[in-house]
Amino acid sequence: MIVLFYGKTLEYTNGVKLFKIETCAGIRELINQLGVFYGERLKEFLSGSETCFFLLNGKGIMMTGGLDTKLQFGDKIEVLPFMDAG
């Protein structure tokens, strides 16, 4: 699966726009793994309900379980910050 970062999230990934990961059970686990790879600041940013949102294969995860959304091989996850995320 691939994770694409946009906007302010790039500040936490040192400008890296694409992250590939072979397996991950769900969004929460993904956030934890990204935190290990990029640091605690990114993990905190991604965990905030008022800082960013996720698209899974083009659809918002709020309709699929929020942070408890399950992931499958081949999924595309996009991380988009809210406009005023500080």
N, C-alpha and C positions, 0 to 999 in steps of 0.2 A: 504494500500500500504506500501511497505517497501523502505527504503533508505539505501544503503550500502556505506560506506566510505572506501577509500583506501589511502595508502601512507600518504603524508603530511597532508591530511585533518584530519587525526586522531589526529594531534597536536591540532586542534581547537575543537575537540569533547571529549577531555580528554581520548582518546583511545577507545571510543565507536565506534563499527564497524557497528551497525545496529540500525536504528531508525524506529519505526512504527508510521504511521499516518493514521487516518481513512479517512479523506476527505481533499482534496486540489484541487483547480481549475486548477492550472498550476504550471510550474516550478518557475516563479517569486514569486508566493504566497508561494511556498515551501521554497524558499530561505529566504523570510521574516520570516516565522514560525521557521525555523532552527536558524535564527539570534536571535529571541526572546528566544529560548530554550538554545542555546549554546553561544550566545554573538555576538556582532557587528563584531568582527574580523572574525568569520566564514562567516558572511553575506558578508562582503567585499571580502573575498577570493572567495566565490562561485559566486559573481557577476562579477568577473574579466574575461574578454575574453581571457586573456593570462595566467591564473593561473590554470584553471581546465576545464574539460568538463564533460558532462552528457550523460549517456546511459539510454534510456527508453526501457525497455524490450529487451535489447541487441543491440539497434540501436542508433546511435548518434542523438541528438536532432536538429542538424543543418539542417537536412532534413525534420523536422516536425514543424519548427517554432522557433527554438532556445529557448530563455528564455520565449517566448510566447506560447510554447507547452502546450497543455491542458493535464490534467491527469485524469485517471479514476480509479475506485475502482479496486484493485488487481494489479495495476502497480508496476513494480520493477524499481527503479531509482538507478543507480550507479554513484557515484561521484569519478572521477579519476583526480588527479593532473597531470599537465604536468611535465615532468622530471625536468625541470629547474625552476619550480615555487618556488619563494623565499618567 
